[in-house]
Amino acid sequence: MNITIEKRVSGSLYGMATGDALGVPSSTYAQQAVKERWGWIDTFLPPDPGHIFHDGLKAGEYTDDTEQALALIHSFLRHKRVVPRDVVEEIIKWADRVKGKYASPLGPSTERALKAIRAGADLTQSGRQGNTNGSAMRISPVGILHGIRRSSCEELVKDVYLTCLPTHNTDVCVSSAAAIAWGIAVCLGGETDLERIVEETVRAAELGRQYGCKICAPSVAKRIRHACGLVKEAGSPQEAMENLYDIYAGMDLAADSIPVAIALFVLGKGDVKKVNEYCVNFGGDCDTNAAMAGAMAGAYSGIDSVPAEWVRTINEVNHIDLMEYVPQLIGLAGEWTVGGGDEAV
């Protein structure tokens, strides 16, 4: 596929944002409940009143997945490296800005860590209990930057770890975020073989597992390989979704969510529309799974695989033009310092 780097970067940003917004109504629902309530979601819908997390959002409005990814970009543009303290401050500014906007803007690991940081906790200690997908949902800017740079996986994982440190400083969370970030980077580099991409996410997950505090959690790498195997063995997309759901369900635990997101990326063959629709109709943490898988798909297929109407809706409802970040990220990649440089924390 002859896709420019600009199209891959913009595709990744809009793949993330559209997946996030599409998954707003169905997030936390069981797979059968999604089918009974909506049939098949293929457009932006508001959440039902009383939604545990998204009550108050409008159709087409994205959530913390995209908001925190943008917070990372803002910090990165200032410092040209990962500065964990500044990343936290950006996330706190966003959390304060949206307080009262909708039911629950923060995931459990991030909320717990931010409370500790506000109370004066050391950044090397605040994220020691993280076990959810918050570190992976916002990691796309790291994947994009390293994909542009054509970095090694080892270089990328150093920055993934620093990004995870304040809120998700555990082996399972770093492993999960590394898998998604490296998946985006590999797709951005033009890899077209889906099996090769899966194996690269497995490699990154194994490397990421060497970082962070050790907690009781399954191997994300082995689960990615298993989940993608279920997709390969299934006779139809529906069978694949049912088999995946019965084993992983895809809620917000990192070891459940990330394998599902990567498997659904494979099921949709890297096409943003298909991938995001599979994610938001799957059940579980629909918006986050779609944000992660959509970011990979957009890097793989480019902005032309994102429906133009989806892009317009994201821009209009969220009062943003994500295209503005494309030249900034491409320029930033050439000035980037891996590993945060001196005094990273």
N, C-alpha and C positions, 0 to 999 in steps of 0.2 A: 504494500500500500504506500503510495507516494503522498504522504501527509506532512505538511510543514510543521515545524516545532511550534509555531504560533497556534496552529489549529489543534495540536495535541494539548498544549497548555490550556487554551480556552475551553477545549472539550472536557478536560479534567475538572476545571472549576465549575462549569455548568453541569457536568454529569453529577458532581457532588451536590450542588445546590438544588437541582431538579429532583434528584432522588430523595433528598432530605424533605423537601416540601411535599412531594407526592405521598410520602409515608406518614404524614401528620395524622390523618384520620384513623389509619389502621394500626398504628403502633400500639403494641401490647396486646392486641387481639389474638386469639387462637386462629389457626389457619381456617378451620371450618367456619368460625364466626365471621371472618372477613368475607368469605364466599356468600354466607347467608345475608350479611348486611349490605354488601355492595355488588355482589356478583363478580365483577372484575374491575379494578381501579386502573384507569388509563388517563386520568386527567386530575387536575387539582381540585380537592374538596376540603371543606372546613371540617374540623373535628366535631364530634357530637358534643352537646353541652355536658359538662361534668367530666370530660376526659381527664384522666389522672395527671397527665403531663401537659397536654396541649390546649386545654380549654382556654379560649380567648384568642387563638390565632385565626387568621383569615385564610381562605383558600389561596394557595400559592405562596404562603409565607413560610420561610424556612426557620429552622430551630437552632439550638446550640451547636449542632454538628457543623454547620456552615459558619455560624457566628464565631465559634472558637478557632476555626481554621483561619478566618480573616484576622482574628486577634493575633495569631502567630505571624501572619504576613506583615502586619503593622510593626510588630516587634522586630522581625527579621530585617525589614527595610531600614529601620533606625540603626541597628547594630551590625548588620552584615555578618551575623553569627548567631548562634543560639545563646541567649542569656536567660537562664531559668527564672531569675527574679523578675526580669522585665516581662517575660511570658506570663507569669502569674499576675503581675500588675495589670496587664492588658485584659486578662480573663476576668479579674475582679472588676475592672471598669465596666466591662460589658455586663457582668452579672448585676451590678448596681444600676446600670442604665435600664435594664429590662425588668427590674423588680416590679411585680404587680402586673406585668404585661400579659403573662399567661401562667398557668397553674404551677408548673415546676420547671424552671429553666436549667437546672443543674442535675447531672447524674449523681448517684450516691457516692462514688469514690471522689469525684471532684468536689462535691459539697462538703464532705467530711474533711478533705485536705484544706480547702479554703478557710473553713472555720478554724482549723488548727493554725494556719498561717496568720490569719487575722489576730489570733491570740498570742502570736509571737513565736510559733514553732519554727525550728530550723528547717530549711528546705530539704535537707538530706533526710529528714525524719518524717515530714508531713505526708508523704505519699506511700508510706510503708505498708498500708493495708489495702491498697488499690487492687481490685480484681475484675473491674468492669471494662467496657469498651471505649471509655472516654478518651484514652490516649490515642487510640487508633482512629476514632471518628474525626479527629481534627488534624491528623498527621499529613494530609495531602500536600501542604506546601513543602514539607521536607522531601517528599518523594519527587515533587515537580522540580525543585532546585537541583537535587542530585541527578535526576534524569537529564536535565539540561547540561549539567557539568560532566556527564558520563562518569560519575564517581564509581568507586568500588563499593561493594556491599558493606565492607568493613567501615568505610568512611561514613556511609549513610547511617549505619547503626549507632555510631558514636553520637551523631546529632539527634537521632531518635531517642536515645537514652536521656540526653540532656533535656529534651522536650518533655519526656515522661516524668522526669525526676520529681518535680514538686507535688504532683497529684497522683501519679501511678508508678511509684518507684518499686515495682515488683517484677520478677522474672516473666510472669505470664503476660503482664501488660506491655512490657518492652518487646517481648516476643511477638505479640499481636500487632502492635504498631509497626514493628520492623517489617512484618510480612506485608502489610498494606502499603507502606511507604515504598518498599523495594518493588512490589508489584507495579505500582504507579511508575517508578523510575524505569523499570524494564520495558513497560508498555510505551513510555515516552521515547525510549531509545529505538523503537521500531520493531521490537520482537513480535512476530505474528503467530508463532507456534504456541497454542494454548497450553499444551502439556509442559512445554519448556517454561512458560510463565509460572505455572503451578509449582514446578520444582524449584524455581528461583524463590518463590514466596516461602516454600518449605525451608530452603537454605537460610533465608533471612530470619525466619522464626527460630531456627536452631541457634543461630548466632545471637539473636536478641535475648534468648533465654539465659545466656551467660551473664546478663546484666541484671541489676536490681536485687531487691531482697527476695529470698527464697520463701515462697508460700505454698500451701497445699493447693495444687491446680494441675490439671492434665496437660499433656504436651500439645501445644497449638500446632506444631509442625506435623505431628502424626494425625491430628484431627483434620487438618487441611487436606492431607493426602487421602484420608478415608472419605471425607465428604465429597471430594471431587471424584473419587472412585464410584460413589453412589450415583452421581450424575451420569457418569460414563456408562454404567451398567443398566440404567433405566431405559424403558422402552418408549417413554414419552416425557415431555416436560412436566406434565401433571404427576406422573409416577415419580419422577425425580424430586419434585417439591414435597410430595407426601412422604417419601422415604427419608428425605433430609429432615423434615419436620418431626417425624416420629422419633428420631434419634437426638437431634440437636435443638429443635424448637426455635433457636435463634433469638433468645432474649438477651439481656444486656451483659451477662457474664462474658468476659473476653474469650474464654475457651469455647463458648457456644456460638457467639456472634461472628467472629472473624472467619472460622471455617465455612459457615453458611454464606457469608458475603462473597468469599472467593469462589465457592462452588456455584453460586448463582451467576457470577461473572462468567464462569465457564459455560453454564447452561445457556446463557444468552449470547454466547460466542463473541463477547466483547462489544455487542451493539448496545448503545446507551438506552434506547427505548425498550428493548427487550429485557435487558438486565434490570433496569429500574422497575419495570412492571412486575417482573418475577419477584423482586425483593419486597415491594409494597403489598403484594398479594400473598406473600408467604406466611405472614403472621410474625409474632415476636416483636423485636425491636426494629420495626420496618423502616423508620426514617433513617436510623443510623446504619443499618445494613445497606440500604440503598445509597446513602452518602458515600460509603466506602467503596462498594462495588461500582457505583456510578463514576467515581473519580478514576478508578482503574479503567473502566470502559471508555470514558472520554479520552484518556491518554492513549488508549489502544486505537480507537476509531476516529477520534477527532471531533471537532465541533459540528461537522456536517451530519453526524449521527444523532445529534440532539435535536428533537423537533423544534422548528423555529418558533412555534406557538408557546412551547415550554419556556424558551429563552425569553420571549417577550413578557410572559407572565411573571417570571422571576424578577425581571428588571422593573416592571411597573409596580408590582405589589410590594417589593422590598426597597424600592427607590434606590436602585444600585445599577451599575454597569460593570460587571465583573471583567469585561474586556480591558478595562483600564489597568488591571493588575498584570496583564500578559506581558507588555514590554518592561514593566517594573521587575517582574520575576526573572525575565530573561537577562536583563541588565545586572540584577543582583547576583545571579549565578556566577558571573565572571569576577565578582569581588568577594565571594564568600570565603569565610574561614571555617574549616571543618573542626569540630570538637570544641567550639566556643572560644578557643584561644586562651590566653592567660586569665586567671580568676573567673572561670566560666560560671561558677555558682555565686 
